Amino acid sequence: MAWEFAGGQPIYQQIIRSMEIQIVSGKYHPGEKIPAVRELAAQAGVNPNTMQRALTELEREGLLYSRRTSGRFVTENESTIREARRTLAEQFISEMFKNLENLGMKRGEIIEAIDHWKE
């Protein structure tokens, strides 16, 4: 996977979002072991401490869990994954509306555009 980072948001937060997307989209399956911190950090081109911070947050969210000497794994709790997917979808929709409003579109125009897109 190619890691791309944008300015304006801390890298660890961008890593969290990227990993969330990979988990909820099925790139990483429930119960699957993820690569080690150093391996992921090398792939992303970031400091291992930055990657560690992101993975720790994903554990706190319940999307990952650790086994003492075996590494980190994706949760097997399907409801946690569904909830993360719903939260990401809401964030994407909110960002989309903000972007369209920044283009000068009113809510009614946005809804028309969505209705047209569904056809």
Secondary structure as GFF3:
##gff-version 3
##sequence-region A 1 119
A	DSSP	alpha_helix	11	24	.	.	.	ID=ss1
A	DSSP	alpha_helix	37	44	.	.	.	ID=ss2
A	DSSP	alpha_helix	48	61	.	.	.	ID=ss3
A	DSSP	beta_strand	64	67	.	.	.	ID=ss4
A	DSSP	beta_strand	71	74	.	.	.	ID=ss5
A	DSSP	alpha_helix	78	102	.	.	.	ID=ss6
A	DSSP	alpha_helix	107	118	.	.	.	ID=ss7
###
